[in-house]
Amino acid sequence: MIRERAYPVEAWHVRETRLDVDVLAQAESVFALGNGHIGMRGNLDEGEPHGLPGTYLNSFYELRPLPYAEAGYGFPESGQTVVNVTNGKPIRLLVDDEPFDVRYGELEAHTRILDLRAGTLDRVVQWRSPAGRAVKVRSTRLVSFTQRSIAAIRYEVEAVDEPLRLIVQSELVANEELPGQSRDPRVAAVLERPLQIEERLTDKDRAQLIHRTKRSGLRVGAAMAHEINGPPRTNINTEAHDDWARTTIACVLKPGEKLVVVKLLAYGWSSRRSLPAIRDQVSAALAAAEFSGWDGLVREQREYLDTFWDAADVRVEGDSEVQQAVRFGLFHVLQAGARAELRPIAAKGLTGPGYDGHVFWDTEMFALPVLTYTQPVAVAHALRWRHATLEMARDRAKQLGLRGAAFPWRTIRGQECSGYWPAGTAGFHVNAGIADAVRRYVQATGDVDFEREIGLELLVETARLWHSLGHHDRHGKFHIDGVTGPDEYTAVKNDNVYTNLMAQRNMLVAADCVTRHSERAWRLGVDDEETAAWRDAAANMHIPYDEELGVHPQVEGFTRYQEWDFDNTPPEDYPLLLNYPYFDLYRRQVVKQSDLVLAMHWCGDAFTDEQKLRNFDYYERRTVRDSSLSACTQSVVAAEVGYLELAHDYLGEAALMDLHDIHNNTREGLHIAALAGAWLGLVAGFGGMRDHEDHLTFAPRLPARISRLEFALMWHGKRLRVDVRQHEAIYSLRDGEVDASMDLDHHGERVTVTCEKEVRMPIPRLEPHRRQPRQPAGRAPARRPAPDTRHR
């Protein structure tokens, strides 16, 4: 686990001041770079030592068998696993024939910096070889936001105190040896050396390798080219073999002299294009990067991020650790989706192989809300990808005996890849999450063309799924039985409140959308009778409520289940799913992540203020947060019901999930949804932002340890800035016409904001609460420290 304060608290950097080989894999995730198409883990330039090598292309996968002790109807036959593609990061250095390896000799200085404004990973190292020869190495790495297929590295070597003979070996490496990814020998056999060579090409300072996966039949091309500046007698040679290519640079440096190598990398893949087409695509991308040059790529990267941060930055005064963490989170959410372009945003982004590289429901419910208000074009692409998989989702629904579309619980390409059906197939709420992402995107952007061409069909097919999945009882109430909500410790139950409320909204939004686009809906086979059935089901949706306790059971009957014995559950038994049978978890009042609290966030207009408070108190005592998604939602709703200091504590947990490796699994990749949750905790929690209506509403309040919060939201092309202090909130508008205006609610009062004048509103005083709710024994969040005044 990464130790507390592993990285100094800085406003715009994540800095590593010493190399700890024991947590190298975690640091590789933290320092990963990507753009939504290419992902590169933050491995050391020389390739070794490493924790977990990784270079990924979005949706590039290999098929693997899904083993079952007992097969059943509808079980997926094969899974999909993200492939570590050809690695272009390695630049090996030999100093007088001694390989530069931080495990040998003396590491006199080491710093790595993830620069969140420049979009680069910078490294400065001074190393003395076992023979006493000293070199200083500086490198900068980037994955370009503006040139989707390009990554680049600038590598500089300087002789320190005496002449040195240097050899630099810049490589492309396919089929790298990886730590074991599966205990099942059949799966391990598939994933071992998944790439087969199709072509290799070389020139003086460049090389290209084209491979194809054995089973999925995907073709990938990787190419490298170099610009080399060194002393006059610098020799350059390039060679290639089936799984590797190498450009070797040899020279002698005098003290103070430098060898500078700029390495340009290009990647491309396809399931359809021919080998010549992939070859030409990669070569063209490389030519464009060479035209820009290193300085051009760096400049473009900074300009792109300047624009992003101008629209998306969140400023926090009073908690500099959260300030750093929320920017770190926004940066990685952007890297996960910026240039995905008709491909998904996976749970780990492209930072590691965790969850096999799959996309889940949390993309739509955590990452896309953040991007909707900061980088909406990425949301349109993510939803277009879902639309592109619609036929597979329809086929899955038919297989399950349902109408409409059943989107997969976990996937890369679009087919269901979950072999555990109680938490997989039964988790139908992924459909409602997709529909809600469509609603939110159209509402925030006014993109009517997208709604008509893409959104309508997604809404129609998901609404059809709910109507066929549920049923009316003899009293006319509509029930959805035998499903699993976000809380995977309460599986295959009837009338999950989160699922039912989200399905209700899905059907109503779909019916309204059909009315707006009646001609297009008619082509999809929707008639008045079908939309009336959706509205009837939504109007009669059963929402369980325990009158005796005055709370909503998260599923029918939950509040009568046997309580979990938290007092006698030792700390080492968490997470519970690794130490107790699911059978025990499914029949007791223990919650992995509270989907009832999640419902109060996303469907808050379905609850009264009193119900929210009572529900929060009830589930707080039963939620163990074995999911990385839990803390941010608890933070949002804790802030809404008035537990501001507890909300701050949960915010810290969500924001620091990976910087502190709180769940002990950052080595496999970052938790993109939890990182998005830091933004949600601040904007939806302390900013009180909700989007239930056709306009935004705010109910801002700050905890004692945060003195000021500033954030911006994109709304119909206008940029709303919200500046929250302890006693007032200031709303201002940018980027619209001079006479542009925007209506919003502030603590229930309608406010009109214009570009000409900011609006200042007082924050109503919070009535004192009864004492803070308690958590299960040993599961309370860590307290945030006292306020600080460090530079933002």
Secondary structure, 3 states (H helix, E strand, C coil): CCCCCCCCCCCCEEEECCCCHHHHHHHHHHCCEECCCEEECCCCCCCCCCCCCCEEECCCEEEEECCCCCCCCCCCCEEEEECCCCECCCEEEEECCEECCCCCCEEEEEEEEEECCCCEEEEEEEEECCCCCEEEEEEEEEECCCCCCEEEEEEEEEECCCCEEEEEEEEEECCCCCCCCCCCHHHHHHHCCCEEEEEEEECCCEEEEEEEECCCCCEEEEEEEEEEECCCCCEEEEEECCCEEEEEEEEEECCCCEEEEEEEEEEEEECCCCHHHHHHHHHHHHHHHHHHHHHHHHHHHHHHHHHHHHHHCCEEECCHHHHHHHHHHHHHHHHHHCCCCCCCCCCCCCCCCHHHHCECCHHHHHHHHHHHCCCHHHHHHHHHHHHHCHHHHHHHHHHCCCCCCCCCCCECCCCCCCCCCCCCCCCCHHHHHHHHHHHHHHHHHCCHHHHHHHHHHHHHHHHHHHHHHCEECCCCCEECCCECCCCCCCCCECCCHHHHHHHHHHHHHHHHHHHHCHHHHHHCCCCHHHHHHHHHHHHCECCCCECCCCECCCCCCHHHCEECCHHHCCHHHCCHHHCCCHHHHHCEECECCCHHHHHHHHCHHHCCHHHHHHHHHHHHCCECCCCCCHHHHHHHHHHHHCCHHHHHHHHHHHHCCCCCCCCCCHHHCCCHHHHHHHHHHHHHHHCCCECCCCCEEECCCCCCCCCEEEEEEEECCEEEEEEEECCEEEEEEECCCCCCEEEEEECCEEEEEECCCCEEEECCCCCCCCCCCCCCCCCCCCCCCCCCCCCC
